[in-house]
Amino acid sequence: MTYSLIARSGPHVAAATASYSLAVGNAVPALAPLAGGVVSQAFTNRLLRHHVLAELRRGSAAAAALAAVQQLDQEWEKRQVAILPWAGTGAAHTGSGCSDWAGHLVGTDYVAAGNLLAGPQVLADAAHVLKTELEDLRAARNESAAGLAQALLNAMQAAEAAGGDARGRQSAALIVCAAAAPDTNPAELAMDLRVDDSEDPLGKLVQLAALWQLGAVTPPAV
């Protein structure tokens, strides 16, 4: 149904997601300045995002947050949840009831998760690209929101090239949050881009990110 990535670099954490479903950005990812990032997907329980971020705000590690929210869901084996805090190891859960192919990968500064995918290569290729991109950002001392966003976009395109969602394409989203942002509700995001219904959602998302970048470096007309 969906594949998603969460990554962190410097003072930013970001999440990207794509799916053959309407408006995936509304249902799957969430970020918070004092917590980190979470995606909740498969047979999606949107409330899990709130509970995970609350656990992270209280200082829980990702694995502990995952264990805590499991107790709140009577259909846990139908859920797929991935978590990346601002510091420390990420965590993920892929329930036995998620549609094949389903799985997740946890790296040093990223988490990848997907279900009803064309196969395991979708996440493997995305993770490989994302790991390389994050290393390049560190080497270049690039801590910008735009740099992290581009890393995620490149990884998502690698996932799509490997087959992506086995059913097809419809929507995609990309969000970025700064650690120094106020902890408001809704979250004060540095970037919040969504393509809710398109034959080429990732292509449109790349275009929106380019427009966002143009706006970030060019003062608006008065």
N, C-alpha and C positions, 0 to 999 in steps of 0.2 A: 504493500500500500504506500509506504513512505520510506525515504531515507533522509537522515539528518546528521549534521556535524555540529559539535560545539568545540571551540578552541579559545585559547587565551594567548596574549602576547603583550608584554609590557603592561600598561595600565588599562588594557581593554580585554573584554571577553565578548565572544560573538557566537551566533548560532545561525545555521542555514538549513533549510529543509525543502524537499520537493516531493510531489505526490500526484498520483492520478486521482485526485479528489478536489473538491472545490475549497478554495481559501484555506490552504493548509497552514498559512502563517497565523491565522486566527486561533487555531486549535492546538498546535503542537509545541512551539518554542516559547520560553520565557527567560528573561534575564533580570537580575537585580544587583545594584551597586555593592551592597554589603553581603551578598550571598554568592553569586556566580550564575551558572546557567543550567537549564534543565529542558529536556524534551520529553513529552509523553505522547505515545503513538500506538499503533496497531489498533486494537479495539479501544479507542482513546478514552481515557478518563482525564478530562481537563483539570479537574480539581487537584490532581496529584501535583501539578506544577506549583500551586500555592503552598501545599504542605511541604514539598521539598525545599522551596526557597525559605520557608519559615524555619525549617530545621537547620539549614545552612546559616541563617542569620543568628541562630542560637549558638553557633560554633560547632555544630556536628560535622564530622567527616562525611564524605560522600557515601561511603558504605553504610555508615550509621543512619544517614538520612534515608537511604534506600530501604533499610530494614524497618525503619519507623513507619514509612508510608505503606509498606506492605500490610501492616496491621489494619490499615484503614480501607482496604479494598478486598471485597469478597470474591472478586474475579481476577485476582492477581496474575494468574497464568495466561490471561488474555492480553496482558499489558506489556508494553516495551517502554522502558524508562532509561534515560541516560542523564548523568549528572556530572558537571565539572565545576568545582568550587574555585574561588580566586587563588587558593593555594592548596597544595596537597594532591593526592591521587584522585582521579575521577572514578566513577563506578557506573555500572549499567546492569539492567535486567532484561532478558528476553524470555518471556513466558513460553511454556510448552504449547500453549494454545494459539500462538502467533502464526500467521500464514507463512508457509515456506516460499522462498528461502528467507530465513530470518536469522539475525545474529548481531553481534556488536564487537567492537574493538576498542580497547582503552590504551591510549598512549600517554606520554609524559605530560603533554599540554593539550590534549584533545581526546574526544570520545566520538566514535562513529557508531551509528545504529540504523538498522533497516529491516523491513519485513515485506514480504511478497515481492522480493527482488528477483532479477534475472538469475542471480547466483552469488556465491561468496566473493567473486572477483569484483563486484560492484563496490563493496566496502574496502576490499584490499587495495584496489587502485586509488580510491579516494583517500585512504589513510596514507598511502605512500606519497602521493602528491602533497597532502597537507603537512606531513612531517617534514618534507623537503622545503616547502614554502616557509614554515615556521623557523626552520634552521636558517634560511636565507634572511628572514627578517631580523633575527638575532644578530647575524653576522654583519648586517648593514646598519644595525642599531636603529632600525625603523620601528618605532612604537606607535605609529599612527593608526587611527581607526580605518583609514582607507587601505593601508597595507594589509591589515588583518582581514578586511572584507574581501580584498582581491585574492588572498590565499584561500579563503573558503570558496569563493566562486570558482577558482581553478580546480579545486578538489571536487566540487559538485559536478563540474563539467566532465571530469575524469570518471566519476560514478555513472553519469548519464551515458558516456561513450561505452562503458562496460555493460550497458543494458538497463540500468536504472530500475525503476518500478516496472515489474513484469507486465502490468496492464497498460502502461502508456504514460502520458504526461498531461497535466492540467494546471497545476499551480506550484508556486515556489515563493520562498521568503528569505530575507537576510536581515538580521538585527545585530546591532553592536551597542555595547554599554561601556561606559567609562567608570573606573573604580571611584573617581572623585565626584561622580554625579550625585545629586540629592536622592535619597531613598524615598521616592514618592510612589503613589499608586494612582494611575498607571506609571510604570517605570519611565524615567527620563532617559530616553535612548539617544545615542549619538547618531545612529542610523536605524531606520525602520522602513524597509522596502518590501513590498508585497506585489505579487502578480497572482490574482485570484482565479483567473480563468483564461487560458491561452493555449494555443496549439504548440507554442514554444516558450514555456514559462521561464526556463533558465536563460534563454536568449534575451527575453524581455528584461529579466532581472539584471543581466549584464549591462544592458542599455540604461536602466534606471540608476545603477551604481555609477556609471560614467556621468550621468546628469548630476547626481548627488555630489560627485567629486568636483565638477565644474562649479557648482554652487558653493562648495566649501572653500574654493580658492579665489572665486570672483565675487566681490561685494554685490549685493542685489541693487538693481536700479531703483532710484528714488523718484 
